[in-house]
Amino acid sequence: MPDTHADPDAERWAAVLARTPSDAFLYAVATQGVFCRPGCPSRPPLRRNTRFFCDAAAAEAAGFRACKRCDPKGERAAIHAAAIRAACAMIEAAEAIPSLAALADRAGYARHHFLRLFRDVTGVTPRSYAESVRARRLSAALADGARVADAVAEAGFGSESRVYEAPGRVLGMTPGAARRGGAGEVIRVALAPSALGPLMVGATAAGICFIGFGEDEPALRGDVMARFPRATIEDAPDALADAVRQVVAYVAEPRAALDLPLDLRGTAFQRRVWEALRAIPLGETRTYSGLAAAMGQPRATRAVARACAQNKVSIAVPCHRVVGKDGDLTGYRWGVPRKRALLAGEAKARGG
């Protein structure tokens, strides 16, 4: 006979006790008259005083008010997001990097509070954001053919030495290489058939910079060349034979993380996201919001999603393991059917 005493909301109650963030429901505390998000830092209520609702409207209709700590209606978060958007616009418009004090004063927050909000919303510090703006300006000026010295000055760098001190951090290459559209850089490639269709692996002298799937070889070569349109592309099936063999074998039968040297070029935040992706165990998935929370920046969900979309090294940086909050596969650079197949293969391997 069915257990008539079983709690129909047992899973929700467990999530409340574990403070597991979720957008699937809200809970209210009868003795306090408030409703909260799962994950609210407030002290957990007693089960007999707890009610569950599907949304804020239902909770308010029952006479409860929104908790001021976890902001279940997102009203405070919207105000914060607007303030950070204004700060980003201020950074974009400024010739030099605005000080933290100036940005905080403009937003109307104390400096330490503004810094935390900025990191929560964008995923990076104001300084890192400003550095990425300068790098984008520099890249655009160099792509238009400006002399390196002029491009560096126009982008807001004090001197060329600031750019050449850490070229990989600023552009992923030297300014001269960027100005030449990658001319002078050699990208070795190898094509192979796989269980998910044609596969291409690309590598610089530093490591694997591309692993992708496509419908045919021309499309894959175009994808490789998108970053460096004037780079030299060389066929190197022998040099890349071991890397290709590992990737093809993984696609056919996932077992463990690919042990390949990688050349990952991106902003500091993008690299943090990519490292977080590599830490997701085989056969498991994360939501974009869950990944952001695991990185300590729960409000940077959109920034995390953008970084996932900009990953060019499939499988080795497993962005296919990130799904929507309802388990939807959402988009995937190499097609949702391939994402579904990869996840199914990994789940089977983990179960075995």
C-alpha positions in Angstrom: 0.0 0.0 0.0 1.2 3.5 -0.7 2.6 5.5 2.3 0.0 8.1 3.0 2.3 9.8 5.5 5.0 10.5 3.0 5.8 14.2 2.5 5.0 15.2 -1.1 7.4 18.0 -0.8 10.3 15.9 0.6 12.7 16.8 -2.1 11.9 20.6 -1.8 12.4 20.4 2.0 15.7 18.6 1.6 16.8 21.4 -0.8 15.8 24.0 1.8 17.8 22.3 4.6 20.8 21.9 2.3 20.5 25.5 1.1 20.7 24.3 -2.5 20.0 27.2 -4.9 17.1 26.5 -7.2 14.7 28.5 -9.4 12.1 25.7 -9.4 10.2 26.8 -6.3 9.9 29.2 -3.3 9.3 28.4 0.3 7.5 30.5 2.9 7.8 30.5 6.7 4.4 30.9 8.4 5.8 32.2 11.7 7.8 34.9 9.9 5.3 35.8 7.2 8.1 35.8 4.5 8.9 33.7 1.4 12.4 32.9 0.3 14.5 31.3 -2.4 16.0 27.9 -1.7 19.6 28.7 -0.6 18.5 31.7 1.5 21.2 32.3 4.2 18.5 32.7 6.9 18.2 30.0 9.6 16.1 27.0 8.2 12.5 27.0 9.5 10.8 24.1 11.1 9.1 21.8 8.6 5.6 22.3 10.2 6.0 26.1 9.6 7.1 25.7 5.9 4.9 26.1 2.8 6.0 25.8 -0.8 5.0 27.9 -3.8 5.7 27.8 -7.5 6.3 31.5 -7.8 6.3 34.9 -6.0 2.8 35.7 -7.2 1.4 32.6 -5.5 3.3 33.3 -2.3 2.1 36.9 -2.2 -1.5 35.9 -2.8 -1.2 33.7 0.3 -0.2 36.7 2.3 3.5 36.4 2.5 6.1 39.1 1.8 9.5 38.8 0.1 12.5 38.1 2.2 15.0 41.0 2.3 18.0 38.7 2.5 17.6 36.4 -0.5 15.5 38.8 -2.7 13.2 36.1 -4.1 11.5 38.6 -6.5 14.8 39.8 -7.9 14.0 43.4 -7.3 17.2 44.3 -5.5 19.2 42.3 -8.0 17.7 44.3 -10.9 18.7 47.5 -9.2 22.2 46.2 -8.7 22.4 45.0 -12.3 21.4 48.4 -13.6 24.1 50.1 -11.5 26.7 47.7 -12.8 25.6 48.2 -16.4 26.1 52.0 -15.8 29.5 51.4 -14.4 30.5 49.2 -17.4 29.3 52.0 -19.7 31.5 54.5 -17.8 34.5 52.2 -18.2 33.7 51.8 -22.0 33.5 55.5 -22.5 36.6 56.5 -20.5 40.0 56.9 -22.2 41.8 55.8 -19.1 40.8 53.2 -16.5 38.5 54.8 -13.9 39.4 54.3 -10.3 37.4 52.0 -8.1 36.5 55.0 -5.9 35.1 56.9 -8.9 33.1 53.9 -10.1 31.7 53.2 -6.7 30.8 56.9 -6.1 29.0 57.0 -9.4 27.0 53.9 -8.5 26.2 55.1 -5.1 27.8 52.3 -3.1 30.7 51.9 -0.7 33.8 50.6 -2.5 34.0 47.1 -1.0 30.2 46.6 -1.6 30.5 47.9 -5.2 33.5 45.6 -5.9 31.5 42.6 -4.7 28.5 43.5 -6.8 30.6 44.1 -9.9 32.2 40.7 -9.5 28.8 39.0 -8.9 27.2 40.5 -12.0 30.1 40.5 -14.5 32.3 37.6 -13.2 35.4 39.9 -13.1 36.7 42.8 -11.2 36.3 46.4 -12.5 40.0 46.4 -13.3 39.8 43.1 -15.3 36.8 44.4 -17.2 38.6 47.6 -18.0 41.7 45.6 -19.2 39.5 43.6 -21.5 38.0 46.8 -22.9 41.5 48.1 -23.6 42.5 44.8 -25.2 39.4 44.9 -27.4 40.3 48.4 -28.5 43.8 47.4 -29.2 42.8 44.3 -31.2 40.3 46.4 -33.3 42.9 49.1 -34.0 45.5 46.5 -35.0 43.0 44.7 -37.2 42.4 48.0 -39.0 46.1 48.2 -39.8 47.1 50.9 -37.3 50.8 51.0 -36.4 51.5 49.2 -33.1 52.6 52.4 -31.3 49.5 54.3 -32.4 47.1 51.4 -31.6 48.6 51.0 -28.1 48.2 54.7 -27.4 44.6 54.8 -28.7 43.7 51.8 -26.6 44.7 53.6 -23.5 47.9 51.7 -22.6 50.6 54.0 -21.2 53.4 52.4 -23.3 54.2 49.5 -25.6 56.1 47.7 -22.8 52.8 47.3 -20.9 51.5 45.2 -23.8 54.7 43.3 -24.5 55.2 42.3 -20.8 52.5 39.7 -21.0 51.2 39.5 -24.6 49.4 36.2 -24.0 47.4 37.9 -21.2 46.4 40.9 -23.3 45.8 39.5 -26.8 46.8 35.9 -26.8 49.7 36.9 -29.1 52.1 39.7 -29.7 50.6 43.0 -31.0 52.6 42.5 -34.2 51.0 39.1 -34.8 47.6 40.5 -34.1 48.2 43.4 -36.6 49.1 40.8 -39.2 45.9 38.8 -38.5 48.1 35.9 -37.2 50.5 36.1 -40.2 53.6 34.3 -39.1 51.8 31.9 -36.7 51.6 28.3 -37.8 48.6 26.3 -36.9 49.0 22.6 -37.6 45.8 20.6 -38.3 44.7 17.1 -38.8 41.3 15.7 -40.0 39.8 12.4 -39.0 36.5 10.6 -39.1 34.8 10.1 -35.8 31.5 8.7 -34.3 30.2 12.2 -34.4 31.3 13.1 -38.0 34.4 14.8 -39.4 36.7 15.9 -36.6 39.6 18.4 -36.8 42.3 19.0 -34.3 44.5 22.2 -34.5 47.6 23.0 -32.6 50.1 25.9 -32.2 53.6 25.5 -30.9 52.1 25.9 -27.4 49.5 23.2 -27.6 46.0 22.2 -28.9 44.1 25.3 -29.8 41.1 23.7 -31.6 39.0 20.5 -31.4 35.9 20.7 -33.4 33.3 18.8 -35.4 31.8 19.8 -38.8 30.0 18.6 -41.8 33.1 18.8 -44.1 36.7 19.8 -44.2 36.3 23.3 -45.7 33.9 24.2 -42.8 36.3 23.0 -40.2 39.2 24.8 -41.8 37.2 28.0 -41.8 36.4 27.5 -38.1 40.1 27.1 -37.3 41.0 30.2 -39.3 38.3 32.4 -37.8 40.6 33.7 -35.0 43.8 34.2 -37.2 42.6 34.8 -40.8 46.2 35.1 -42.1 47.8 32.4 -40.1 49.6 29.6 -41.9 47.5 26.4 -41.8 49.6 23.3 -42.3 48.4 19.7 -42.6 50.2 17.7 -40.0 48.5 14.3 -39.6 51.7 12.6 -38.4 52.6 15.2 -35.8 49.0 15.2 -34.4 48.4 11.5 -34.8 48.5 10.8 -31.0 46.2 13.7 -30.2 43.7 12.8 -32.9 43.8 9.1 -31.7 42.9 10.2 -28.2 40.1 12.4 -29.3 38.5 9.8 -31.7 38.8 7.1 -29.0 37.1 9.3 -26.5 34.2 10.1 -28.8 33.7 6.4 -29.4 34.0 5.4 -25.8 34.4 8.1 -23.1 36.6 7.0 -20.2 38.7 9.7 -18.6 39.7 13.3 -19.2 41.8 13.9 -22.3 45.5 14.4 -21.3 46.5 16.9 -24.0 48.6 20.1 -23.8 46.2 23.0 -24.5 46.7 26.5 -25.8 43.7 28.2 -24.3 43.5 31.9 -25.3 41.0 34.1 -23.6 40.4 36.6 -20.8 41.2 35.7 -17.2 37.5 35.0 -16.5 37.1 32.8 -19.6 40.1 30.7 -18.5 38.5 30.4 -15.1 35.3 29.1 -16.6 37.2 26.7 -18.9 39.1 25.3 -15.9 35.8 24.9 -14.0 34.4 23.0 -17.0 37.4 20.6 -16.9 36.7 19.9 -13.3 33.2 18.6 -14.0 33.4 14.8 -13.5 32.7 12.4 -16.4 29.0 11.6 -16.7 27.9 14.6 -14.7 26.3 17.9 -15.7 26.1 21.3 -14.2 23.7 24.2 -14.9 25.1 27.6 -15.9 23.9 29.0 -12.6 25.4 26.1 -10.7 28.7 26.5 -12.4 28.7 30.2 -11.6 27.9 29.4 -8.0 30.7 26.8 -7.8 33.1 29.5 -9.0 32.0 31.7 -6.1 30.1 34.1 -8.4 26.5 33.1 -8.4 25.3 36.2 -10.3 27.7 35.7 -13.2 25.5 33.1 -15.0 25.3 35.0 -18.3 29.1 35.6 -18.3 29.6 31.9 -17.7 27.3 31.0 -20.6 29.2 33.4 -22.9 32.5 31.9 -21.9 31.2 28.4 -22.6 30.0 29.5 -26.0 33.5 30.9 -26.8 35.3 27.6 -26.1 37.0 26.3 -29.2 38.4 23.1 -27.7 35.5 20.7 -27.5 35.7 17.6 -25.3 39.0 18.6 -23.8 37.2 21.6 -22.3 33.8 19.9 -21.8 31.3 22.7 -22.3 28.8 20.0 -23.4 28.4 19.1 -19.7 26.6 22.4 -19.0 22.8 22.4 -19.4 19.9 24.7 -18.8 18.2 25.0 -15.4 15.5 22.5 -16.4 17.9 20.1 -17.9 17.5 21.4 -21.4 20.5 20.9 -23.6 20.3 24.5 -24.9 22.8 25.5 -27.6 26.1 23.9 -28.5 28.7 25.2 -30.8 28.9 21.9 -32.6 25.2 21.1 -32.6 22.7 19.9 -30.0 22.6 16.3 -31.4 26.3 15.9 -30.8 25.9 17.3 -27.3 23.2 14.8 -26.6 25.4 12.0 -27.9 28.4 13.0 -25.9 26.4 13.2 -22.7 24.7 9.8 -23.4 28.1 8.2 -24.0 29.6 9.7 -20.8 26.6 8.6 -18.7 26.9 5.1 -20.0 30.6 5.0 -19.3 30.1 6.3 -15.8 27.3 3.7 -15.2 29.6 1.0 -16.4 
